[in-house]
Amino acid sequence: MGDLSGYKGAALRLLEGAGAAVGDVLEVRTAWGAVTGTLVPRYLYGDGEHVVLKLKSGYNVGLSLEDISEVRVSAKGEKPSFSPPPPPESPEGLPRVLVIGTGGTIASRIDYRTGAVRPAVTSDELRSLVPELSQVARVDPEIMFDIMSENIAPSHWTKLARRVARAVGEEVDGVVITHGTDTLGYTAAALSFALAGVPIPVVLVGAQRSPDRPSSDAPLNLIAAVSVAATANFSGVYVAMHLNESDDRIAIHRGTRVRKNHTSRRDAFESVDVPLAAVWGRGGLEHVAEGLPPRGREFEPSVRFDEGAALLKFYPSMPGALVRAARRSGAKVIIMEGTGLGHVSEEVAKELKSFIRSGGMACMTSQCIRGRTDLSVYDTGRDLIHMGVLQLGDMLPETALAKAMWVLGTGARGEKARKLMAEDLAGETTARTFPG
């Protein structure tokens, strides 16, 4: 019998009776009409009551055995497999862009064993699957990691920063980093500090939907990222993701001011309290904000990170023991996400005071997506100021954590570290809240 990966129970018996195998084209008669499609594998945790076909449209449909009256093999086929076409050649004279792969949905395909997406598509395969890239730049793909973004750690930030610094010496025109979206904001912030003054565009890009899905945002996001890295007249670290649900424009966000605000929408990323750095359309950049750093400045990277920082979100009834646990785990800096203007309970405040007296640094951000901390409004906030808690204005908590790890990585401690945390180094804080 042919391969029927993932099928079990009644569904397996039905397909075996029809002499079907994964890859065959089946005609399935149901209570509401006939459906023709290619039989695809089921995932390991699926039930035994459905048959899954891939339609000509590219979408998959699951058919319940309750609705199926007959299954017939209309054409024998092969088990689905992926073999990318050879990457096209780029015309001479185009800008040169290094594309660094780290994994994530933009470099993932469906794993039919589990039904989940998994890192599988290499940067070279992405270039093959998106031939438009070869008309934009000479793309040099390189895989550094093949992991989901929840496994990205400061040690990976250090390696990425060092590789980008080397790329500057190799005279590339820009760098693109493909990255999973869940922690993309952390990495963008981290690289913004480590690569401060980088003389070329460094564009992080992800995807909310994997490349093998018809609704994938991966191709356009990647084309835009490479285009910006190759041709933009500004430098710095940015994030390129869909501007809206339409497949026509890409938002270019500043690396320290961007946040993922939706779990699955293609326009999940937003610039918080600042205007977009730029907007890219199919014809190129359509809008560029004023004041972005130009290409070609002096560059002295500082690429080390120290994991001795913790991010704690305050909640009602939060035990002070969590602050003590962070301290015992080796945290030298604690970033608090306080409520509203930056508030925590008396119990947590007491533990922060003890942490500061022991030589630690406590910084306050807000759980609110927009606005800024202001500990001077209420007595409880003024008590926090008096005990030495450093308020970080409108700095995003994720950015604050990455910055603290970078500050520690420079070797700064005490007042020098406090000064660096308070200073605007890479556009992480603003003088006033952007109203739009």
LINTABEL-V98327 format. One record per residue. N is the residue number from 1. RES is the residue in one small letter. OMEGA is omega as a letter, one per 20 degrees, with the letter a starting at -180 (* if undefined). BURIAL is b if it has 9 or more other C-alpha atoms within 8 Angstrom, else e. Layout:
# LINTABEL-V98327
n->[N/N]
res->[RES/RES]
omega->[OMEGA/OMEGA]
burial->[BURIAL/BURIAL]
This chain:
# LINTABEL-V98327
n->[1/2/3/4/5/6/7/8/9/10/11/12/13/14/15/16/17/18/19/20/21/22/23/24/25/26/27/28/29/30/31/32/33/34/35/36/37/38/39/40/41/42/43/44/45/46/47/48/49/50/51/52/53/54/55/56/57/58/59/60/61/62/63/64/65/66/67/68/69/70/71/72/73/74/75/76/77/78/79/80/81/82/83/84/85/86/87/88/89/90/91/92/93/94/95/96/97/98/99/100/101/102/103/104/105/106/107/108/109/110/111/112/113/114/115/116/117/118/119/120/121/122/123/124/125/126/127/128/129/130/131/132/133/134/135/136/137/138/139/140/141/142/143/144/145/146/147/148/149/150/151/152/153/154/155/156/157/158/159/160/161/162/163/164/165/166/167/168/169/170/171/172/173/174/175/176/177/178/179/180/181/182/183/184/185/186/187/188/189/190/191/192/193/194/195/196/197/198/199/200/201/202/203/204/205/206/207/208/209/210/211/212/213/214/215/216/217/218/219/220/221/222/223/224/225/226/227/228/229/230/231/232/233/234/235/236/237/238/239/240/241/242/243/244/245/246/247/248/249/250/251/252/253/254/255/256/257/258/259/260/261/262/263/264/265/266/267/268/269/270/271/272/273/274/275/276/277/278/279/280/281/282/283/284/285/286/287/288/289/290/291/292/293/294/295/296/297/298/299/300/301/302/303/304/305/306/307/308/309/310/311/312/313/314/315/316/317/318/319/320/321/322/323/324/325/326/327/328/329/330/331/332/333/334/335/336/337/338/339/340/341/342/343/344/345/346/347/348/349/350/351/352/353/354/355/356/357/358/359/360/361/362/363/364/365/366/367/368/369/370/371/372/373/374/375/376/377/378/379/380/381/382/383/384/385/386/387/388/389/390/391/392/393/394/395/396/397/398/399/400/401/402/403/404/405/406/407/408/409/410/411/412/413/414/415/416/417/418/419/420/421/422/423/424/425/426/427/428/429/430/431/432/433/434/435/436]
res->[m/g/d/l/s/g/y/k/g/a/a/l/r/l/l/e/g/a/g/a/a/v/g/d/v/l/e/v/r/t/a/w/g/a/v/t/g/t/l/v/p/r/y/l/y/g/d/g/e/h/v/v/l/k/l/k/s/g/y/n/v/g/l/s/l/e/d/i/s/e/v/r/v/s/a/k/g/e/k/p/s/f/s/p/p/p/p/p/e/s/p/e/g/l/p/r/v/l/v/i/g/t/g/g/t/i/a/s/r/i/d/y/r/t/g/a/v/r/p/a/v/t/s/d/e/l/r/s/l/v/p/e/l/s/q/v/a/r/v/d/p/e/i/m/f/d/i/m/s/e/n/i/a/p/s/h/w/t/k/l/a/r/r/v/a/r/a/v/g/e/e/v/d/g/v/v/i/t/h/g/t/d/t/l/g/y/t/a/a/a/l/s/f/a/l/a/g/v/p/i/p/v/v/l/v/g/a/q/r/s/p/d/r/p/s/s/d/a/p/l/n/l/i/a/a/v/s/v/a/a/t/a/n/f/s/g/v/y/v/a/m/h/l/n/e/s/d/d/r/i/a/i/h/r/g/t/r/v/r/k/n/h/t/s/r/r/d/a/f/e/s/v/d/v/p/l/a/a/v/w/g/r/g/g/l/e/h/v/a/e/g/l/p/p/r/g/r/e/f/e/p/s/v/r/f/d/e/g/a/a/l/l/k/f/y/p/s/m/p/g/a/l/v/r/a/a/r/r/s/g/a/k/v/i/i/m/e/g/t/g/l/g/h/v/s/e/e/v/a/k/e/l/k/s/f/i/r/s/g/g/m/a/c/m/t/s/q/c/i/r/g/r/t/d/l/s/v/y/d/t/g/r/d/l/i/h/m/g/v/l/q/l/g/d/m/l/p/e/t/a/l/a/k/a/m/w/v/l/g/t/g/a/r/g/e/k/a/r/k/l/m/a/e/d/l/a/g/e/t/t/a/r/t/f/p/g]
omega->[a/a/r/a/r/a/a/r/a/r/r/a/r/a/r/r/r/a/a/r/r/a/r/r/a/r/a/r/a/r/a/r/a/r/r/r/a/r/r/a/r/r/a/a/r/r/r/a/a/r/a/r/r/a/r/r/a/r/r/r/r/a/r/r/r/a/a/r/a/r/a/r/a/r/r/a/r/r/a/r/a/r/a/r/r/a/r/r/r/r/r/r/r/r/a/a/r/r/a/r/r/a/r/a/a/r/a/r/r/r/a/r/a/a/a/r/a/r/a/a/r/r/r/r/r/r/r/a/r/a/r/a/a/r/a/a/r/a/r/a/r/r/r/r/r/a/r/a/r/r/r/a/r/r/r/r/a/a/r/a/r/r/r/r/r/a/r/r/r/r/r/a/r/r/r/r/r/a/r/a/a/r/a/a/r/a/r/r/a/a/r/r/a/a/r/a/r/a/a/r/r/a/r/a/r/r/r/a/a/a/a/r/a/a/a/r/a/a/a/r/a/r/a/a/r/r/r/r/a/a/a/r/r/a/r/a/a/r/r/r/a/r/r/a/r/a/a/a/a/r/r/a/r/a/a/a/a/a/r/a/r/a/a/a/r/r/a/a/a/r/a/r/r/r/r/r/a/r/a/r/a/r/a/a/a/a/r/a/r/r/r/a/a/r/r/r/r/a/r/a/r/a/a/r/r/a/a/r/a/r/a/r/a/r/r/a/r/a/r/r/r/r/r/r/r/r/a/a/r/a/r/r/r/r/r/r/a/r/r/a/r/a/r/a/r/a/r/r/r/a/r/r/r/r/a/r/r/r/r/r/r/a/a/r/a/r/r/a/a/a/a/r/r/a/a/a/a/a/a/r/r/r/r/r/a/a/r/r/a/r/a/r/a/r/r/a/r/r/r/r/r/r/a/r/r/r/r/r/r/a/a/r/r/a/r/r/r/a/r/r/a/a/r/a/a/a/a/r/r/a/r/a/r/a/a/*]
burial->[e/e/e/b/e/b/b/b/e/b/b/b/b/b/b/b/e/b/b/b/b/b/b/b/b/b/b/b/b/b/e/e/e/e/e/b/b/b/b/b/b/b/b/b/e/e/e/b/b/b/b/b/b/b/b/e/e/e/b/e/e/e/b/b/b/e/b/b/e/e/b/b/b/e/e/e/e/e/b/e/e/e/e/e/e/e/b/e/e/b/e/e/e/b/b/b/b/b/b/b/b/b/b/b/b/b/b/b/b/b/b/b/b/e/b/e/b/b/b/b/b/b/b/b/b/b/b/b/b/b/b/e/b/b/e/b/b/b/b/e/b/b/b/e/e/b/b/b/b/e/e/b/e/b/e/e/b/b/e/b/b/b/e/b/b/e/b/b/e/e/e/b/b/b/b/b/b/b/b/b/b/e/b/b/b/b/b/b/b/b/b/b/b/b/b/b/b/b/b/b/b/b/b/b/b/b/b/b/b/b/b/e/b/e/e/b/b/b/b/b/b/b/b/b/b/b/b/b/b/b/e/b/e/b/b/b/b/b/b/b/b/b/b/b/e/e/e/e/b/b/b/b/b/b/b/b/b/b/b/b/e/e/e/e/e/b/b/b/b/b/b/b/b/b/b/b/b/b/b/b/b/e/e/e/b/b/e/e/b/e/e/e/e/b/b/e/e/e/b/e/b/b/b/b/b/b/e/b/b/b/b/b/e/b/e/e/e/b/e/b/e/e/b/b/e/b/b/e/e/e/b/b/b/b/b/b/b/b/b/b/b/b/b/b/e/e/e/b/b/b/b/b/b/e/b/b/e/e/e/b/b/b/b/b/b/b/b/e/e/e/e/b/b/b/b/e/e/e/e/e/b/b/e/b/b/e/e/b/b/b/b/b/b/b/b/b/b/b/b/b/b/b/b/b/b/b/b/b/b/b/e/b/e/e/e/e/b/b/e/b/b/b/e/b/e/e/b/b/b/b/e/e/b/e/e/e]
